[in-house]
Amino acid sequence: MTDSAPRPAATYLDAASGEPLHPAAREVVLAALERGYADPRRLHGPARDARLLLDNARAVVAECLGVRADEVSFTASGTDAVHRGLLGLLRARARSGDRVVLPRVEHSSVLHALKWAGASAETLEVDRLGRADPAALAAAASAPGTALVALQSANHEVGTRQPVAGLVAALRAGGSDVPVFVDARASAGREDLPPGWAVAAASAHLWGGPAGVGVLLVRHGTGWVSPFPADDRVDERTSGFENVPAALAAAAALRAVVAERVEVDARQRRLVDRIRAAAAAVPDTEVVGDPEDRLAHLVTFSCLYLDGEALVTALDRRGFGVASGSACTASTLEPSHVLAAMGALTHGNVRVSLTAATTEDEVERFVAALPEVVADLRAEVGL
Amino acid sequence: MTRGPDPDEAPGQGPGQVPGEDPTAVALELDCRGMVCPAPVIELARHVGDVAPGEVVAVVATDAAARVDVPAWCRMRGHHYVGADDLGDGAVRLRVRRA
């Protein structure tokens, strides 16, 4: 690394892209790397050790998420869990049809998986807060040929919680047995899973576990057929040599996060309220997403006339690491489909997401810097 | 706050508008082809004052974000978003009535 190499932002406010490793996971991963190297399918001592660690990780994750251990599969990533969950459910439902009902604000990995599968997606509008209409989703799901409904637990870009329980209630009230796929990545560990999912996906690095561990949940009794080649591993729903140390570290982080979450949620909620109020006070700035019924740690706002990339870069220069949904910051050069679906301003967008360790002092420094950064950049464009 | 986005609202439905009005009746058209976000909205902000209140200014843009950002700008600045015309060459003309 040279002197001119970019320095990392001192205040990391992008937990929704990746939460730093929880200290509890750090301890476990070091111990597990020593003990969890062997193939858990073999019959010798080191293999039994690895198998024990993997089973232990599965049991802990199941307990923390309130599910059965045999409903938990460790996948190569959260995206992999989404792919396997959606595609496996689609295969199991092939006789019912290939129609999938979803709101416009699902994560791009859900949209890509459906496109790849050739499913016919019935995409419904959301309201200004980014919230799907459960009655409309259930009504759309009543059309013949519907394989499943996909509805995230909460939106990953704006934090708005989605009405999964309401959707399931509306489906069952109408006599529909169409299963619901829940992308629970944005909320898993932070909040209880919403009830009624048939298949769900989560991602360890979003709750403070290591990257490279996803969690696929398939409810007992739900039909699921592997969309990928079989691999004769410990768990028929996955493929590849199990990453036992990482799974164990993910489980340790989840246990710690669940134990601490009442306190962390209350603190993050208060700090995000502070950021929401400060951002709303910046001229020509719109704070988006539900102000109350939302994830605790995340807030998104957009500033008129500003380039999202310039805003992220200027904040980074001040030591704040944030994300943006503006087109100029996306590899696709398309504006965030979530912001577009909400009718929210897509340029000048910033997503701030707090880690479990974010302090009040860091938030105060951020809200002090924000109006200055916005005013400086607006002065450059003469507005 | 619960009203959905309305990017393609038909002409003749907005407040202060004459039903059946010719959608091409714009007082000022801003050619923002090739500009990327947020340049078309900046152009709009700079020139909306060039038309009289109640008159229509149009932004012609090729950037995908403009279709969302021009209506959002209208909402935030209190102007009336009239509607969009696809020009068929990848460009869209977004019409705004000055408040």
Chai-1 contact restraints between the chains, C-beta under 6 A:
chainA,res_idxA,chainB,res_idxB,connection_type,confidence,min_distance_angstrom,max_distance_angstrom,comment,restraint_id
A,E125,B,G4,contact,1.0,0.0,6.0,A-B,restraint_1
A,D127,B,T2,contact,1.0,0.0,6.0,A-B,restraint_2
A,D127,B,G4,contact,1.0,0.0,6.0,A-B,restraint_3
A,R128,B,M1,contact,1.0,0.0,6.0,A-B,restraint_4
A,E286,B,M76,contact,1.0,0.0,6.0,A-B,restraint_5
A,Y305,B,P38,contact,1.0,0.0,6.0,A-B,restraint_6
A,Y305,B,I42,contact,1.0,0.0,6.0,A-B,restraint_7
A,A327,B,C37,contact,1.0,0.0,6.0,A-B,restraint_8
A,A327,B,A65,contact,1.0,0.0,6.0,A-B,restraint_9
A,E334,B,A64,contact,1.0,0.0,6.0,A-B,restraint_10
A,P335,B,A65,contact,1.0,0.0,6.0,A-B,restraint_11
A,A340,B,V68,contact,1.0,0.0,6.0,A-B,restraint_12
A,G343,B,P5,contact,1.0,0.0,6.0,A-B,restraint_13
A,L345,B,D69,contact,1.0,0.0,6.0,A-B,restraint_14
A,L345,B,A72,contact,1.0,0.0,6.0,A-B,restraint_15
A,T346,B,A65,contact,1.0,0.0,6.0,A-B,restraint_16
A,T346,B,V68,contact,1.0,0.0,6.0,A-B,restraint_17
A,T346,B,D69,contact,1.0,0.0,6.0,A-B,restraint_18
A,H347,B,C37,contact,1.0,0.0,6.0,A-B,restraint_19
A,H347,B,P38,contact,1.0,0.0,6.0,A-B,restraint_20
A,H347,B,A65,contact,1.0,0.0,6.0,A-B,restraint_21
A,H347,B,D69,contact,1.0,0.0,6.0,A-B,restraint_22
A,V381,B,I42,contact,1.0,0.0,6.0,A-B,restraint_23
